[in-house]
């Protein structure tokens, strides 16, 4: 189904819904992960399963990383939802993709291969969202 609004063409269908669901799930994951990094002390994060990486970085870096993840999560949803600068959605996805590349590298170096796989899965989903929002399902019509 196509709806015209101004000069924009909005497309509603299975692919469109799936893209929103994936973006919503990713936003939830990064909102929770970012909040944990921002509000939980680094030493407590390090005691969590798969959290040993936190001791390799300064407490300030972990807090900043949490804040950036929260901003990325918000950027995946709000610009499109409010129709205010929706080009920020794929840009937020690219920023989160860069974070996940770094996360995959850190967990690979720590030989935490299950977490590498998880990080690469998130990376693939984020790249999919960025690709769709820059291309076929962009908001520019």
N, C-alpha and C positions, 0 to 999 in steps of 0.2 A: 504494500500500500504506500502510495506517495502522497504527501501533503505539502502544498506550497505555502510558505510563510515568508512574506516579503519577497526577496529574491533567492531564498534558500529553499532547497528541496529536502524535506525530511523523509527518511525511508524507515518504514516500520515492517519488520518481518523477523524470521528466525535468526538470520545472521546478525541483524541489528540488536535483537534481544540478547543473543549469546554474547555479543561484544559488551553490552552493558553489564551483563552478569559477571563476565570475566573481570572487567574493570572494577566492579563493585567488590568482588572477592579479593582482588589484589589490593584495593584501597583498604579493606578491612585488615588484611594481613599486615600491611605497612603501617597502618594506624596503631595496631596493637604492638607490633615490634618496635616502632618508634617511641611509643609511650613507655614501654618497658625500659628502653635505653635511656630515655629522658628522666624518668622518675625513680628507677631502681638503682641503688648504688652499684658501681662497677664490680665490686668484690662479690656482691650477691648475684649479679648476672653471671659472673665467672663460675659460680658453683652450680648453675643450672646445666642440664645436659646440653652439650654443644656450645656452651657459653665461655669456654676457656679462652677463646680468641680475645675476649675483652681485656684480659691482663696484658696482651701484647700492645695495647694502645693506652694513651693517657685518658684519665677520666673526662677531661674536657672534650677530647675527640669523640668519645662514646656519646656524650650528651649532644654534641653538634650533629653527629650522625643520626641520632634519634629525632632531633628537630627537623632535619632535612627529610627524613623518611615520612614524618607527619605532613610536611608541606607537599611532598610528592603524592601522598595518599589523597590529600585534599585536591591537588591539581588534577588527579585522574577523574574526579567526579564533578566538583562544583562549577568549573568554567562551562562545561557542556550543559549541566543541569540548569544553570541560571542564564545560559546563552550570553555570557559575558566573556569575550576573548576566548572562544573555544579552541583556538590554536594552542592554547596552553596545555591542553590534554596530551597531545603527542609529545610536547616538550617535557612535560612532567614524566611521561613514560620513558623518554630517553634518559632523563636524569636518574630515574630508578634503575634503569638497565645498567647504567654505569656503576651504580652502587652494587648491583648484583654480580657484575663482573669482578669487582673487587672482593666481594664476599666469597665468590667461588675460588678465587686465587688464594685468599687467606685460608680457607678451609682445606684446599688441596695441599697447601704447604704444611698444614697441621695434620695431614693424612686422615681427615675426617670425611671419608668418601661418601657416606650417606648424606651428609650436609652439602657436599659438593653437588650431588645429584638433585637435592632439593633446591639449592640456589640456581642451578641450571634450568630447572623446571620453571621457577619463578621468572627467570630471565627470558625463557622462550615465550611465556604468556605476556610478559611486558612488551617484548619486541613485536608480538602479534598485535597488541593494542596500538602501539606506536605506528606500525605499518598500516593498519586499518584506518587510523585517525588521520594519518598524513595522506592516505590514498583513497581506496574505494569507499570508505565510510567517513570521509572527512566532513566537516560541518560547513564547508564552503559551497556545497552543491554543485 
